[in-house]
Amino acid sequence: MMDNEITSTATRAISEQYDAFQASLEALASLGVQQKYLNYGYQTSNEIGYEQTQEQLCLEVFGAAEIQPADVLVDVGFGSGEQSLLLSSHFEFAQYTGFNISANQVRYATHRAADRHLSHKLEYRHGEAEVLPGIADNSIDKLMAVECAFYFDRPRFYARAAEVLKPGGRAVLADITLANWLGFMGRMREDFKRVGTRGGNQREWERHLVTRSIRDINPETRPGVQRTVFRILKLASLARITGAQRREWWKMAFYTQLVAIGQLLGMVRYELIVLEKKAADSA
């Protein structure tokens, strides 16, 4: 595990928020309340439970990456580490490195992998997706981002992804963006600028990477977004959570409700995006 300073003010605020989330989740776990994932899920049937839909979203990303036994993987925004354990139980790969801006989540995931004797295969680092400290250029087969790219400085992230991917390597994102006609919102607030519009983001990533596919998964993710609002409010009402932690959960519930409304009104897009670095002979 490597410790790297978070320099951006906006990123530092997100780091502190997720540190608070992790601390509260560990407190709730001591009461027997488990929250393994922090994504909105991918629901294809009303019979599927909430946690199963969250696992399925991760599996959709892993499947789109077409992971092979010899692959070297990078996963940005890995949460509490549950999705890396899910990955290791479903796929063969050579090495996995996860990056997270929450030091608490890096610590927790590292301990979980060690408990399962997976430290030789799963490594977690504290660092920004735009930097990926310690990752050599042209060394990664697949880079994945499950529902977190809207926190990134996207131009820097796409450029760095292109640097570390091998020729022919893929970047796969489960990504939330604003509708193209809402581009003006990025000029009003930094958080909306980071979310960006799909059209604006695509122009940025196509400076560095080729678009392999874009799949609309709004219908499958919309039910889970609203369920997540209710889940967050329930978690925030439980004991063992401090007032500061509760405020962070309420803030998350508010923004999640905005996503739910935005999806319903066509203001927000949720897509599974597969990008590729050009092979050397076609560059």
N, C-alpha and C positions, 0 to 999 in steps of 0.2 A: 504494500500500500504506500502510495506517495501522497504527501500533503503539499498542496499548492495553494498559494494565496489567491483569493477571489478579489479581483481588483475593481470590477465595474460596480458602481453604486446600485444600479438596478438589479444586477445579479446577486449582489450581497444581500439585498432585501429578500429575494426569493430563497436564497440559501438559509437565511434565518427563519423564514416561514416554514420550510421543510424540516429544519432542525426541530422546530416546535411541534410539527406534526408527528415526527418520529418519537419524540419524548412522550407525547400524549398517547400514541399507539402502544408504546411499551407499558405505560401506566395502565391502560385499559386491558392489555393482555394479562396483567396480573389479576384482573377481575374475571378472566375467562372470556373477554370480548376480543375477537380476532378480526383484524382488517388486513388482509394479505396484500391487496393491490390498491392502487390509487388511480385507476383508469375508469372510463365510462362503460366499458364492455362492448361486446358484439353479440347481439341477440337475434337469433333466427327462429326462436319458438318461445311462446309464453310459458312453456313447461320447464325452461332452463332457469336455474337459480342464478342469483346476482353474481356470486363468485365465479360460477362456471362461465358466465358471459365475459367476465374480466379475463379469465384464462384464455377464452377463445379469441379475444382481441390480440393478445400476445401471440397466439398460435397463427393467426392470420398474417401477422408481420413475419414470423419465422418462416412460414410456408412461402411467402412471397420472396424471401431472401434465398430460397432454395439452398439451404445449408448442406454442405458436403463434409465428409469425415476429416478431410485435411484442412478445412477452413480455419483461418484466424479471424476472430470476431471482435468487434467493438460495439458496446451497447451504451448509449448515452441516456442518462435519466432513468436508472434501473430501479428506483424506488427503494423498498426495503430489502431487495434481493430476491423476492419471490419469483420474478419472471426469469431470472437466471437459473434458479433451481428447476423451474418448469422446462426451460430450454434443455438443460442437461438430462432431464428424464425422458425427453422425446427425440433428441437428435444427437448424433455423433459429430464431434468437431475437435479440432486440435487444441485451440486455446481461446479463452474468453477474457476480455478486459472490460469492466464496466466503469463508467465515469459518472460522478454525481457531485453536485455543488453543495450537498448537505453532508457535513462531516459525520453527523449522527447516523445517517443512513449508510455511509461507507463503513463505519465501525460495526453497525448491526449486521450488515450483509456479510462482512468478513468473518464475523463470529459464526454466523449460520453455515457458511460454506465449510469452515473448519470443523464444526460439529458433525457435518456429513462427510468428512474426509474428502472434500472436493477442492481444497486449497491449491492443489497442484494444477488444477484446470480452470478455476474461477478466481480471478483477481479483481479487486475493486480499488479504484483510485479517486481521490478528492481532486477534482479539476473541472474546468469548463469545457463544454462541447466545442467551443470555438478555438480551443487551444490544444486539447488532447495531449497534455504533456507526457513526454517519454515515448510517444508513438512515432516510429520512423516513417518517412515517406515511402510510398509504394510497398507497404508491408501488410495491409489488411485486405481480406477477401470480402467481408460483409460488414457494413456499419448499420446499426438499427437504432431507431428512435421511436419509442412507443408513447405517443401522446405527450410530448414535451417540447417539440421544436418551436412552439409559439412562445417559449421563454427565451429563445436564443437571439443573438445578433445574427440574423440569417445570412447576410452577405459573407461575414467571416466564417460562419459554420459551413456553408456550401464550399467555400474556397479551401478550408482545412480538410473537409471530407475528401475532396478531389486530390489533395496532396497525399493523404495517408492510404487511400485505396490503391490496390494494384490495378494495372490495366485490365479492364473487364470486370473489376470489382463492383459491388452494388451497395447503394445506400437505400434503405427501406424505411419509410416514415408513415406512421399512423398520425395524420396531421389535421389540425383544425385551422381554418383560415376565414377571413372575411370575404363576402361577395365582392366582386371587382368594383361595383359601383360605390362601395364604402371606403374607397382608397383615401378619401379626405380625412377619415378618422385617424389615420396614422400621423397626420400633421398636427393633431390635437393632443395626443397622449403617447407617451413612450411605450406603454404596454400594448396599445393598438398597433403601433408601428412594428413591434416585434411579431405580433400575430400576422400582420400583413394580409394582402389579398392573394388569392391563388395566382392570378395573372402576374402580379408584381413579383411574387416569390419565384414563379417559373422563369421569368426573365433573368432573375439573379442566378438560379441554379444552372440554367442553360449556358451561362458564361463558363461553367466549369464541368458540367455533367450532362449526359444525354438522358432525355426522358424515355424510359422503357415502357412504363404504363402508369395510368392514373385511374383508380377505381373509386367511384362514388359509394361510400359506405354510410351515408347519412341515415338511410332507413334502418340499418342494423344498429347504429349507435344511439339514435335519438331516444329510444325507450330508457336506456341506461343512464342517460344524462339526467332525466327527471328523477329516476330512482336514486341517483347519487345525491341529489339535493336533500331528499328525505333522510338518506343514510347519514349524511354529514350532520344534519340537525340533530339526529338521534345520538350520534357519537358525542356531539358538543354538549349534550344535556347530562351526560353521565358524570359521576363523581370521579375523583382522582385527576381531573383536568384543571389546570390553573386558569385564572381569568385571562391571562395573556394568550394561552394556547386556545382557549375558547374563542377569543376574538379572531384568531387566524382561521379557525374552522368556519366561523360565520362569514368571514370575508370570502373564503373559498365557496361556500354555499351561494353567496350572492352572485359571484362570477359564473358559477355553474348554472344558476337559473337564467342568467343572460344568454348563455350558450343554448340552453333548452329553448328559450323564446326565439333566439336567432335562427336555430335550425327550423323551427316551425314556420317562420316567416320568410325563409329563404335568404336570410342575411348572413348565415354562417354555413360553411361547407366543412364536411368531414370526409377525408379521402385517404385511401391507401396508395402511396406514391412510391414507385420503384425507379430509382435513378441508377445510371451506370457510367463508369469511367471508360472512356474510349480505349479500345485495345491499341497497343503501340503501333501496329501496322495500319491503323485507320485514323490515327491522330492527325 
